[in-house]
Amino acid sequence: MTKPDTSPNYNVAIVEAVILEVAAELHPQNLTAKELALKIINDPDDTREVETAAQAIRGLREFGLFASRDDEIVQPTPAALRACALLT
């Protein structure tokens, strides 16, 4: 469980939401996981922030919101795109 005083940069749930929103906005661009993460990371030298973004992307794949692919491309599923459209 995330502590209430944890920075949003390290809160996986918040980072997942931001990454999903950015991926939906940039769709149909084909970005790698690293390229997508760099779109939302404030400090690329902050290893904890970088790892949180990577963990968020892995989580979104596990939840089925990013397509399973054999490469590093992060592609939102149709369900993810529709959910983002409904929530904006």
N, C-alpha and C positions, 0 to 999 in steps of 0.2 A: 504494500500500500504506500502511496506517495504521501510524504509529509506535507501538511498544509503550507509550510514555509518554503517548499521547493520551488525554485525558479521555473517559470513556464518553459524555458529552454530545455529542462531536464524532465518534464512531466510527459511521459509517453502518450497518454491519452490526448493531451493538448496538441502535441507534435503530430500525432496521427491525424487529428482533425485538420490541422493546417496543411499537412502534406497531401491529404486527400483533396482538399479544396484547391490547392495549387495545381495538382495533377489534372483535376477536372477542368480548371480554367485553361490550362495549356494544351489539353487534348485537342487535336490528335498528334501533337508533337511526340516524337519518340525520344524520350530521355532515359538515360541509364539511372540506376538508383543513386549513384554518386552525383550526377548532374541535378537530379531532382532535389536531393538533400541540400546541395549547395544553394539552391534557390531560397531556402528558408533558414539556413544556418547564419547566425550573426557573426560568429568567430570560428573560422575554419581551423584555428590552432587549438581550440577548446575540445580536447578529445572526448570529454563527457558529453558535450553537445552533439558532436559528430556521431558518437555511438548511440545516443538517444534517437537521432534521426534514422540511423540504420535499423535500430530495433523497431521503430515505428513502421518503417517500410516492410520489414519482415512480418510484423503483426498484421498489417493490412493484406499482405499476400495470404497469410494463414486464415484470415477471416473471409477470404474470397473476394475482397474489394479490388485487388489488383490481379490481373490475369496471370496464370501460371505459364511461364515461358522458359525456354531453354537458354535464353540469353539474359543480359542484365537490364533489358528494357522494362520500364515500369509503365504498365498500361492499365488504366482503370477499366473495370468491367462495366458492361451496360447498366447493371444494377447500381454500381457506385455512381455513375454519371447521373442516373435518374434521381438517386437519393440527394445528391448535391444540388441538382436543379430544383428539387422540391423544397430544400432547406434554405435556399437563397431568396 
